[in-house]
Amino acid sequence: MAEVARIDKWLWATRVFKTRSLAADACKNGRVTINGINVKPSHTIKVGETVSVKKSPITYSFKVLKCIEQRVGAKLLPDIYKNVTDAKQYELLEMSRISGFIDRSRGTGRPTKKDRRALDSFADPVMFGFEDEDDDD
């Protein structure tokens, strides 16, 4: 087994990114850091380093347990890295899933009827104290 591996290959092999080119693009755009330092796709990683990957809206953190460059089965991933992502990041992810509109991509058009209903249920009028306005008549 190798003692070092390229970061873009490792991210692909550990299924953090679907393709190696997506992993390389993330490195080039500054979304991948190792121990707090932005890295290029050709940067090598070693066992024990912490890799942080920014995937909107949260930042995932992984501790490297093994250096691999070939893709392995999903069942073997606990032997390759340890997920050390902060619990607050997962809370942020859950909040963005609930609201559904935090990271709406530009150019996706108007919200659908389903999106509007989800937004209406999220911003319920009771929440803002408008429930009793009609009772004054």
C-alpha positions as CSV (number, residue, x, y, z in Angstrom):
1,M,0.0,0.0,0.0
2,A,1.2,3.5,-0.8
3,E,2.2,5.9,1.9
4,V,1.1,8.9,-0.1
5,A,-1.6,9.6,-2.7
6,R,-2.7,12.5,-4.9
7,I,-5.5,14.4,-3.3
8,D,-7.8,14.4,-6.4
9,K,-7.4,10.6,-6.8
10,W,-8.0,10.1,-3.0
11,L,-11.2,12.2,-3.1
12,W,-12.5,10.2,-6.1
13,A,-11.5,6.8,-4.6
14,T,-13.2,7.5,-1.3
15,R,-16.4,8.6,-3.1
16,V,-16.3,12.2,-1.8
17,F,-16.7,13.3,-5.5
18,K,-18.4,11.3,-8.3
19,T,-15.6,11.9,-10.8
20,R,-11.9,12.7,-10.6
21,S,-12.4,15.7,-12.7
22,L,-14.9,17.1,-10.2
23,A,-12.4,16.5,-7.4
24,A,-9.6,18.3,-9.4
25,D,-12.0,21.2,-10.1
26,A,-12.8,21.5,-6.4
27,C,-9.1,21.7,-5.6
28,K,-8.4,24.3,-8.3
29,N,-11.3,26.4,-7.0
30,G,-10.0,26.4,-3.4
31,R,-12.8,24.2,-2.0
32,V,-10.3,21.5,-0.7
33,T,-7.9,22.2,2.2
34,I,-5.5,19.9,4.0
35,N,-4.8,21.0,7.6
36,G,-6.1,24.4,6.7
37,I,-4.1,25.0,3.5
38,N,-5.6,25.2,0.0
39,V,-4.1,22.5,-2.2
40,K,-3.7,21.8,-5.9
41,P,-5.0,18.5,-7.4
42,S,-1.5,17.1,-7.5
43,H,-0.8,17.6,-3.8
44,T,0.0,14.4,-2.0
45,I,-1.6,13.4,1.3
46,K,-0.3,11.2,4.1
47,V,-1.9,9.2,6.8
48,G,-3.1,11.3,9.7
49,E,-3.8,14.5,7.8
50,T,-7.2,16.2,7.9
51,V,-8.9,17.0,4.6
52,S,-11.7,19.6,4.5
53,V,-14.1,19.8,1.5
54,K,-16.5,22.6,1.0
55,K,-19.7,21.4,-0.6
56,S,-22.4,24.0,-0.3
57,P,-23.8,24.7,2.2
58,I,-21.4,22.8,4.6
59,T,-17.8,21.8,5.0
60,Y,-17.0,18.1,5.4
61,S,-13.8,17.1,7.3
62,F,-12.1,13.7,6.9
63,K,-9.1,12.2,8.8
64,V,-7.0,10.1,6.4
65,L,-6.5,6.5,7.7
66,K,-5.2,5.0,4.4
67,C,-3.8,6.5,1.2
68,I,-5.5,4.9,-1.8
69,E,-5.7,5.9,-5.5
70,Q,-8.0,3.1,-6.7
71,R,-11.7,3.2,-6.1
72,V,-12.9,0.7,-3.5
73,G,-16.3,-0.6,-2.4
74,A,-18.4,1.6,-0.2
75,K,-18.3,-1.0,2.6
76,L,-14.5,-0.5,2.9
77,L,-14.7,3.3,3.4
78,P,-14.6,3.2,7.2
79,D,-11.0,1.7,6.9
80,I,-9.9,4.5,4.5
81,Y,-11.1,7.7,6.4
82,K,-12.8,8.8,9.5
83,N,-15.5,11.5,9.2
84,V,-14.7,14.2,11.7
85,T,-17.2,16.8,10.4
86,D,-18.5,19.1,13.1
87,A,-22.1,18.4,14.3
88,K,-23.0,22.0,13.7
89,Q,-22.3,21.5,10.0
90,Y,-24.9,18.8,9.8
91,E,-27.4,21.0,11.6
92,L,-26.8,23.6,8.9
93,L,-27.4,21.0,6.3
94,E,-30.7,20.0,7.9
95,M,-31.8,23.6,8.1
96,S,-31.1,24.1,4.4
97,R,-33.0,21.0,3.5
98,I,-36.0,22.2,5.6
99,S,-36.1,25.7,4.1
100,G,-35.2,24.5,0.6
101,F,-34.5,28.0,-0.7
102,I,-31.2,28.9,0.9
103,D,-29.0,27.9,-2.0
104,R,-31.3,28.2,-5.0
105,S,-29.2,28.3,-8.1
106,R,-29.4,31.3,-10.3
107,G,-31.2,30.8,-13.5
108,T,-33.3,27.9,-12.4
109,G,-36.5,29.8,-13.0
110,R,-39.4,30.6,-10.9
111,P,-40.3,28.4,-7.9
112,T,-42.7,25.6,-8.7
113,K,-46.1,25.3,-7.1
114,K,-44.6,22.7,-4.7
115,D,-41.7,25.1,-3.8
116,R,-44.2,27.9,-3.1
117,R,-46.3,25.6,-0.8
118,A,-43.1,24.5,1.0
119,L,-42.2,28.2,1.5
120,D,-45.7,29.1,2.6
121,S,-45.6,26.3,5.2
122,F,-42.2,27.3,6.3
123,A,-43.2,31.0,6.8
124,D,-46.5,30.3,8.5
125,P,-48.5,33.4,9.3
126,V,-48.9,32.2,12.9
127,M,-45.1,32.5,13.2
128,F,-45.3,36.3,12.7
129,G,-48.4,36.9,14.9
130,F,-50.8,37.7,12.1
131,E,-53.3,35.1,13.1
132,D,-55.7,37.4,15.1
133,E,-55.8,40.4,12.7
134,D,-59.3,39.6,11.3
135,D,-60.8,39.2,14.8
136,D,-60.8,42.9,15.4
137,D,-63.9,43.6,13.1
